[in-house]
């Protein structure tokens, strides 16, 4: 029963990761097309957001797949 709540949290984490990836991509595009003083700062923030989103998405997906494998094993044992 506790796994259902964890699944919802994983979905929220995946949504947040997707938002971070989109925000990072948008900031990368904006920083690469402008030549103002804050462009290097936006480029750094974009890289951090993009990397954070990709890493979070990969780790959450790996966790979901791991738990599905465990649940399948438990169903096969029963």
N, C-alpha and C positions, 0 to 999 in steps of 0.2 A: 504494500500500500504506500510506503514511503517513496517508492520509485516514481510514482505518478507525479508527485510534487517536484522531484528532481528533473523529470522530463520537461516540465513546464519551464523550469529555470534554465535548462539547456536551450530551449527554444528562444527564450529572452536573450540569452547570451549570444546565440547565433544571429539574432536580429541586431543586437548591438555591434557585433563584429561586422555585419554587412553595412551598417551605417558608418562605422569607422573606415571601412574600405572605400565607400563612396565619397565620404568627406575628404579622405586622403587623396583620392584621385582628382577630385575637384580642386583641392588646394594645389596639387602638383601642376595641374593645367594652368591655374591662375598665376602661380609663381613663375612658371616657365614663360608665360607670355608677357609679363610686365617687367619693367626695368626700374622700379622704385626702390626706396631704401629698405622696405620691409619684405622684399621678395625673398631674400635669403632666409629670413625668419619663417616665412610661410612655407618655404621649401623644406626646412627642417621639421616643422610641425606636421606637414603633409607626409613626410617619410615616416615619422613616428606613428601617426595614425594609421597609415597603410600597413606598416609592419605589424602593429598591434592587432589590427583587424584580421590580418592573415594568420597570425599565430594563434589568436583566440579561436578563430573559425576552425583551424586544423585540430587544435586540442579538444574542442568540444565535439567535433565530428568523430574523432578517435575514441573519445569516451562513450559516445552514443553507440558506436559500432561494437565496442568492447562489451557493454552491458547487453546488447542484443544477442551477442554470442553466448554470454552466460545464461540469459533467459532461455535460449534455445536448448542449451545443454540441460538445464533444469527440467524443461518440458520433456526432453527425450528420456531422462532418467526416471520420470514419474510414470 
